[in-house]
Each structure stands twice: as structure tokens, then as C-alpha cells.
């Protein structure tokens, strides 16, 4: 049974990003549009992707997933660090909410923001590039599960960080490299063998590759393997986040 406290926290986290939707929803669309215009124009004749697939068609799903992941991470991480710095975190910890309810409320709000960003970017991208849709249910499943992974990871980063610059370092040295090196702008099959192996060690690669498979029906690895990796990562980061909240690490002073 869903309790009122859980719904209240979920509502609060949703309103937090929705009230500044110009920054949280529309700004990623503008950024992604710039990526599309620049990379599709510059790299279209220099990168080989899947047979019979134009580069701009290949690029758009990757940009959509990148927007989903980065914004899901930003939602939970920024909310947690702001609550810690302003001191209002106590009002979340005092009510009779279980650690699982707290984590799920934060993560679900992050999933919603990531999904809305993805829909907005997809709408703009589809206006420029006609996209095929081979497996619509796979598109939704990969988007939601991947956003949940990054939402939980953002919550973990927010708990560990004491200052904004620490959180910023985590985002710029972990999240951004993982997303940019996940095959968003290229097929990993075009890389040298060493970098192909390195790409397969990157869990974000499976999120991007499986999501792109939903559109194109073509992928670098099995979509079932990709979804298994995503679900495994989701279970791991959710358990980690729940344990952190339960322990009160850097939350109760």
C-alpha cells in the first residue's frame, strides 16, 4: 500500500524541477539540438555506423538517451545536496518514511524528469530526422530503467558530497565521461579492439545500445544482454542508496 508520506515526497520532488522547467526540461533540448546540428553535419561523412542507417538517424536516439541519463542524475543529486546545504533534510528524515520509500520517491521523480527530457528531445529530433521505431516497448523499458539507475546514482552522489564542487566533480569526471564514451556519437564496432573491450565495461553503453535498438532494430550487442546489465545495475544502485539512507551516513549530524 502506497502511503501518503511517500506521495507527498514524490510530489515535492516533482514540483521542484517542474517549477523551473525552462531550465530543467527546455535547456537540455537546446543543448541536444546543438549537438545534432554540429555532429550530424561534421561527422556524417566520416563515421560508418550500421549498414543502411544514416548517421543522423543513428545519432538522435543516442542524444535522447544522453539527455535522459544526465537529467535523471542531476535531479536527485542536486535535490540532495541542496537539502543538505540548506538544512531542510531533517524534514524528510523525521516523518515515518522507510529508507526504501525515501529512495523510491527521489528516484521516481528523477525518472519523470529524465523521461520528459527524453520525450522533448525526441520530439525535436524527429522533426529534423525521420526516425524508425522497431520496438516501442523496448524504447520505453530502456528509458525508464536507465533513468532509474542514474537517479539512484545521483542520490548516492548527493549523499556522499558535502559541497557543490564535490558533486560537480563527480558529475564531470564520472557521469559525463561514461555517457560520452557509451557510443552516443559512434558505433563501438568502429573502434580498435582495446577500446571496444573498454566500452563493453561501461554500463552506460548497454543503456544507449539497447535504447537505440528499440528504434533501429540493430545493435552492437544483444538487447537482452543489455537489458540484463541495466537491471543488474538498477538492483545494485538501489540497494546501495537504501543502505546509505538507512545508515544515515552524512545525513544525520
N, C-alpha and C positions, 0 to 999 in steps of 0.2 A: 504493500500500500504506500502510495506517494504521500509524504507528509507536507503540511503547509510550510514549514520552515525551509524545506528543500525548494519548493516552488518559489518562495519569496526570494531566496538567494539567487536562484536561476533568473528570476525577473529582474533583480537588481543588476546582475552581471550583463544581462541582455540590454537593459536600458543604458548601461554605462557606455557601450560602444555605439548604440543606436542614436543617442543624443548628439553625437559628433560624427554622424555618418558621412559627412563631407570628407572628413579625414580618414575614417576607418573603412569606408566602402568605396567611395569615388576616387580617392587618391591612388589606391592600387590599380584602378582601371587605367588612369592616365599613365602611370609608370609602365604598365604592361603594354599599353598601346605604343609607347615609345620603343620598347624592346622589339615589338612586332615590326614596326616600320623600319628600324635600323637593321636588325639582324636579318630579316627576310630579304631586304634589299641588298645588303652587303654579302651575305653568305649563301644566297640562293644558288649560285653557280659554282660554289666551291666545296659544298658538303654533300656527299651522297648518303641518302637515307634508305628507306625501304623501296624496293622496286615498284615503280608506277605511282609513287607518292611524292607530290610536290613538297618542297621544303617548307613553304608557308603552312600547308596543311599539317605537316609533321610538327611544326613549331607551336601552333596555337594550343593544343592540349597540354603540352609541357608548361607553357606560360600560365595556363589556367591552374594547373596543379601547384605550380610555384606560388601563385597568389594565395591559394587555399592554405598551403602549409605555413607560409610566413605570417599570414594574418591570424591563423589559429594560434600559433606560438605567441605572437605579440599580444593577443587578447588576455590570456591567462598570466603571462609573465608581467605585463605592465600593471594589471589589476593587483596582483600580489605585492609587487614592490611598492606601489602607491599606498596600499593599505598598511604595509609595514612602516613606511616613512611617515605617514600622517597619524598613525596610532589608532586607526579605526578597525584594525584587525580584531581587536578584542570583542567587537560587537558581532563578529562572525563566529568566534570560538566560544562565546558564552552561551548562546542558545543550545538546546538539547539536540544538536545535529551530530550524527555519526561522522567519522572521518570519510567514509565512503560517500555519504550524501554531500559533504562539502566538496570533495574532489569531483564528483559527477556533475554538480551544479556548475562549477567552474569550467569543466571540460565541455559540457553540452553548450554553454554559451559560446565557447571558442569554436566549436563545430558549426554553430549557427553563423557566426561571423565569417569563418572561412568559407562556408558553403555559399553565403550571399555574395562574398567577393568573387568566388569562382563563377557563379551564375552571371554576375555583372561583366566580368572579363570575357566569359564565353559569348555573351550576347554581342559585345563589341567586336570580338574576334570573328565571330560568324558573319557579322555584317561586312567584313573585309574579305573573309576567306570562307567559301562554302565547305562545310565540314560533313563528312560521312559519319553516321552513327551506327556502328556494327553491333554493339552490345550495350544498350542503355542501362540495364540493371547493374552491369559491371562498373559503368561510369559512376553511378550513384554510390555503390558499395565502396569502391576505392576512395572516392572523395570523402565520404563520411568517416570511414575507418582511419584514413590517413590524417584527416583533420583532428580526430580524437587523439591520435598518437602525439601530434605536435602540440595539442592543447595540454595534454598531461605533461609533456616535456617542458612546456613553458611554465607550468605551475611549479615543477621541480626547480627550474632555474630561478624562479622568483623566490622560492623558499630559501635556497642557498645564498642568494645575493643579498647583500646588506645595503648596497648603494646602486644608483642607476648605472654608473660606469661599469660596475661588475656585471650587471645584466647585459649591458651593451656589448661588453667583451665576449660574453657567451654567445650572443646573437651573431656577432660579426665573425668570430673565429670558429664557431661550430655550425650554427644553423645555416648561415649564408653559404659557406663552402659546401656543405652537404647537399643543399638544393641546387647550387650552380653546377656541381660535379655529378649530378644524378642523371645526366642525359637529357636535360631540358632542351638544350640547343643542338644536340647531335645524337646520333646512334652510337652506342658504345662499341658496336661491331666494327666501326671505322677506326678505333683506337689501336695502338700497339698492344701486344699481348699483356704486358705488365699492367697497363692502365685498364685493360679490360678486367683483369683479376681484381684490381683495386676498386673499380666501380662496382663489382659484384659484392664487395664487402660493405658497401654503403647502403644502409636500409632504405634511404630515400629513393634510390634508384628503382627499387621494386614498386614503390608507390607511383612514381612517374610512369614507369613502363607499363604497369597494369592499367593505369588510368588511360594511357594513350591507346592501349589495345582495345579498350571499350569503344573508341572512335574508329580506329583504322582496321581493327581485326588482325593486326600484325604487331609483333613484339620481339624484343631481344631475348627474352626468356619466357618460360611457361607462365601464363597468367595465374594458374593455380598455385604455382610455387610463389609467385609474387604476393598473392593474397595470403598465403600461409605465413610468409615473412611479416607482412603488415599486421596480421592478427597476433603473431608471436610478440612483436614489438609493442602492440597495444596492451597485451596482458602484462608485459614486463613493466612498462612505464606507469600503468595504472596502479599496479601493486606497489611500486616504488613510491608513488605520490601518496597513496593511502597510508603507507608506513610512516612517511615523513610527517603527515598531518597528525597521525595518531600519536607519534612520539613527541610532538610539539617542538621539534628541532627548529631553532631560530624563530619560533612563532610565539612562544610564551617566555617572557623575560621576568 
